[in-house]
């Protein structure tokens, strides 16, 4: 293995590292290198005193070490980050007698220590001890009091900001897991329901068909007319069972809507928006329910990102001919009807023969009014079934 290959292996991000977390969020692993811009203070510090060749040689020797420690703090497992952050701190304290720019290394060490897996209180205690050691050393070395006082302030301020960001990231990750768990549990419950329904529908029916076919076989040679009647009965039972199976499979009872609304409530609660929704309509055509679920997802995402609302609601009104759905919020309004999200919702609603109207006056909230015909959905499903076999040939199945 070459030296370059060994170095690349050494800097491969660990699964729980800071860099791996950025990749999981869709960011480039190099995005964390932007923090190195603050290291410009290493080169600004001589301007406040005077340039010396000692400063140049110490920078040339220490800066690559600092970059390596910073990179390892970003790609190392959380449990090992403290080792490399402590390395930065020791590097800084060791250089301070000859190298004032080492204070920048010290700040980076305190900040990167927050990425380790220790608790927040232990982190505060750690940087308090390190800053006390730094204050003592700089006082003994007769550093300017402005620099001595500013370093702890900077370390604690940036540390608190990073801690708040980390807590926010953890809450976001927990929220995403909650969304995924809601959808998974809803899907599992629906599979179990369909399994129970199919068992209840087919268990007795198939036994009855088997019994009649056996009876017709026994009567075939002795009484052909009775055998024919038994076959006709078996055929009727089979057709009835087929209709019930089709109704059980296509009549998914509000599972998609329930899961989507539960997920929407979790999402909006993360931005301090209360979502209220009433009773859900049951026995909707599958295509209608899926379309409405996607519309709810898009609408609540817009409320979360752009509306600035505190309350939102979803309401359903059903008649034999149509289903009406209203999605309202009390946000800033001004929703553009030509945006990509709204255009996508309109296309989905039109695909099932429905209409979408938008009321979004500026600073008066937004209301989406969706109306979907139900008779057309049923007619399409019926026309797609072959009258001879009962098999569905259209897309409504």
Helices and strands as residue ranges (DSSP letters): H 3-10, H 18-24, G 29-40, H 41-48, H 53-75, H 78-95, H 102-112, G 113-115, H 120-140, H 145-219, H 224-250, H 255-269, E 274-277, H 286-302, I 303-307, E 311-318, E 322-329, H 340-351, E 355-359, E 366-373, H 375-383
